[in-house]
Amino acid sequence: MKKKTKNKLDEMQEQKMLKIEHNGCWLAFWGLFAALMVQIFVYGTVEWRYVAGEWLVFMCLAAYLGAACMKNGIWDRRLSPTPGVNAGISLFAGFIAGILNFSITFKRYQMAAGAAAAGIFSGLLCFALCFAGLMFCMAAYKKRVAHLEREDEDDEEK
């Protein structure tokens, strides 16, 4: 059995600590994402020997954040879980993927038409996969929220 140590922070310090940890988490998340993008762009391809460590930590952090938010019935602070918002986010992700793939392909082969085709294809594929994933997560989120609300109603009745 673990011995719990007493929290030595008052409420104001606890709130500040939570804010610091929050900012550190998102700094790590977006820092890892930026490092991956820079390495992919610099090396011109996804060389796993160069990006495996960052990719693993990034995916673990993303999976944890997604699972923890889903478990607690949280979607986002500012965005609502709607097909329109999901399409907008997917469109942005597809655009970034298309530009990145176009840049890498053009850098490697120096052929604008081929690079444009690769960029368009990867952008459309990224859009479709991202949209499908977000729609699946939205359905699971709505089911989870309904379950949590039923639990709250059952607790109130007792």
C-alpha positions in Angstrom: 0.0 0.0 0.0 1.4 3.4 -1.0 1.8 6.0 1.6 0.2 9.2 0.5 2.2 12.4 1.2 0.3 15.4 2.3 -0.2 18.2 -0.2 1.8 21.2 1.1 0.2 23.7 -1.3 -2.6 26.0 -0.5 -5.5 26.5 -2.9 -3.9 29.4 -4.8 -0.6 27.6 -5.1 -2.4 24.4 -6.3 -4.2 26.4 -9.0 -0.9 27.9 -10.1 0.7 24.5 -10.1 -2.1 23.1 -12.3 -1.6 26.0 -14.7 2.1 25.4 -14.9 1.6 21.7 -15.5 -1.0 22.4 -18.1 1.3 24.8 -20.0 4.2 22.3 -19.7 2.0 19.5 -21.1 1.0 21.5 -24.2 4.5 22.9 -24.7 5.8 19.3 -24.8 2.9 18.2 -27.1 3.4 21.0 -29.7 7.2 21.0 -29.3 7.3 17.3 -30.2 4.9 17.9 -33.1 7.2 20.7 -34.4 10.3 18.6 -34.0 8.7 15.8 -36.0 7.7 18.2 -38.8 11.1 19.8 -38.9 12.9 16.4 -39.0 10.6 15.1 -41.7 11.1 18.2 -43.8 14.9 18.3 -43.3 15.4 14.6 -44.1 12.9 14.7 -46.9 11.1 11.5 -45.8 10.0 9.7 -42.7 13.2 8.1 -41.6 12.1 6.1 -38.5 15.6 6.0 -37.1 15.5 9.8 -36.8 12.0 10.3 -35.5 11.1 7.1 -33.6 11.7 8.5 -30.2 9.8 11.7 -30.7 7.0 9.9 -32.5 6.6 7.4 -29.6 6.4 10.1 -26.9 4.1 12.3 -29.1 1.7 9.4 -29.7 1.7 8.3 -26.0 0.9 11.9 -25.0 -1.8 12.2 -27.6 -3.4 8.9 -26.7 -3.4 9.8 -23.0 -4.9 13.2 -23.5 -7.6 11.8 -25.8 -8.5 8.9 -23.5 -8.5 11.1 -20.4 -10.8 13.7 -22.0 -13.1 11.0 -23.4 -13.3 9.2 -20.0 -14.3 12.5 -18.3 -16.8 13.6 -21.0 -14.7 16.5 -22.2 -14.4 17.5 -25.9 -12.7 20.9 -26.0 -12.7 24.2 -24.3 -13.7 26.2 -27.4 -14.8 23.9 -30.1 -18.0 22.0 -30.2 -18.4 18.4 -31.4 -20.2 19.0 -34.7 -19.6 17.7 -38.2 -18.9 21.2 -39.5 -16.1 21.8 -36.9 -14.7 18.3 -37.6 -14.7 19.1 -41.4 -12.9 22.4 -40.7 -10.2 20.7 -38.6 -9.8 17.9 -41.1 -9.5 20.4 -43.9 -6.8 22.3 -42.1 -4.9 19.0 -41.4 -5.3 17.9 -45.0 -4.0 21.2 -46.2 -0.9 21.0 -43.9 -0.3 17.4 -45.0 -0.6 18.3 -48.6 1.8 21.2 -48.4 4.3 19.2 -46.4 4.1 16.3 -48.9 4.3 18.6 -51.9 7.4 20.3 -50.4 9.2 17.0 -49.6 8.4 15.5 -53.0 9.4 18.6 -54.9 12.7 18.8 -52.9 13.5 15.2 -53.7 12.5 15.0 -57.4 12.3 18.6 -58.7 9.1 17.9 -60.6 6.3 20.3 -59.9 3.4 18.3 -61.5 4.3 15.1 -59.7 4.8 17.0 -56.4 1.4 18.7 -56.8 -0.3 15.4 -57.5 1.4 13.8 -54.4 0.4 16.8 -52.3 -3.2 16.7 -53.4 -3.5 13.0 -52.9 -1.9 13.1 -49.5 -4.0 16.1 -48.5 -7.3 14.4 -49.5 -6.3 11.2 -47.8 -5.4 13.0 -44.6 -8.7 15.0 -44.8 -10.7 11.8 -45.2 -8.9 9.9 -42.4 -9.0 12.8 -40.0 -12.6 13.5 -40.6 -13.5 9.8 -40.2 -11.5 9.6 -37.0 -13.1 12.8 -35.6 -16.6 11.6 -36.4 -15.9 8.3 -34.7 -14.6 10.1 -31.6 -17.6 12.5 -31.7 -20.0 9.6 -31.6 -18.1 7.9 -28.8 -17.9 11.2 -26.9 -21.7 11.7 -27.2 -22.3 8.2 -26.0 -19.9 8.7 -23.0 -21.6 12.0 -22.1 -25.0 10.4 -22.2 -23.7 7.6 -19.9 -22.2 10.1 -17.4 -25.4 12.1 -17.3 -27.4 8.9 -16.6 -25.0 8.1 -13.8 -25.5 11.6 -12.3 -29.3 11.2 -12.5 -29.1 7.8 -10.8 -27.0 9.3 -8.0 -29.5 12.1 -7.5 -32.3 9.7 -7.2 -30.7 7.7 -4.4 
